[in-house]
Every structure is written in C-alpha cells, then in structure tokens.
C-alpha cells in the first residue's frame, strides 16, 4: 500500500503538467506592476493565480508593498527570456484583455511562486488551477516566516522627508488655524 502511495505522489507532477500548455521562450519587455508584464509577441500577461498589491496610478495611493513587488518582479525577469505556461483549466484572457499564465524562467524558476513565497503577492485563484497547491505552500511559508506583507510594515518615509513638506516646518503665526464663526457685519446707520 505504501508503494502505491509513493508511486502516486511521485507521478502527480507529471499528471499535473499534462494540462499546461507551454510557450516557446519569449522576452519580457516591461514590468507593469507586481503581477503584470509585457512580453514580446504576446502583449500583456497577468501572472496566473496570484495578486500583488497595486502600485497606484495618477491619483490612487499605492498599497503597501506595491512598489516592492514591482521592483522584485523587475529584478527577476525584466529583459530576460521566459516561458509562459497556460493552465488548461482557466480562461486564457482576463477582463482587462491580459493573457493569464504562469511564468517560468530559463533556469526553471517558477516566478509566480517566488513572488508569493517572498510575501510580495498572495494566492488569488477563483478556479482550480494545476499549480494551486504549489502556490498555497509558498503562501503558507511566507506567512509562517512573516515575509513581506505577512510580516512587518513596509519602509515608509517619515512625514517630513521632502524639503518642501509642510509637516517638517514648525508652525508660524501665519499658519491658518480654524477660526470661530464670523459675526455678521454691522450695518452703518445713516
């Protein structure tokens, strides 16, 4: 019985990979944020099964670890050759017209899991995925070791870190303070 169990466990990765569709090597041209990249001949690709904090655009405030996630993904794959693995169980395109795929580097590093393992993304699978168990193990490890978003707060500069910041200046007499209700102006008698 143990032999059958061992055989099943060792064969599981081969059974799982049968539903993945691998691309040829493609070049990563840019990194948009912690879970979206632009790839040559493909366009925008969303890393399947994970969700990284948003970096904030225009008027949006960036989420904690958003920039760290983007920077780490940039270090991992920008201007490098990768393979995209599309899961047979999921939709190929998301609502924002991005291809959904696992990203694997030339040396076999599973980028989606690295981002989760370092606490820079979380698992966000809505459908059963082929590599979901691997992503969940990576997330459990990040939580256990309190990495990234599962640990301490991000490095946030103090309020007066810029030269022109009002928070770094002492209050002056010209500083506006909340005033009391104004009395109506008196009318002059003729």
Secondary structure, DSSP 8 states (H G I E B T S, - for coil): -HHHHHHHHHHHHHHHHTTEEE---EEEEEEEETTEEEETTTEEEEETTEEE-----TTS---TTHHHHHHHHHHHHTTSEEEEEEETTS-SB-TTS-EEEEEEETT--BHHHHHHHTTSEEE--SS--TTHHHHHHHHHHHHHTT-GGGSS------TT-STT-GGGS---TTS---------------
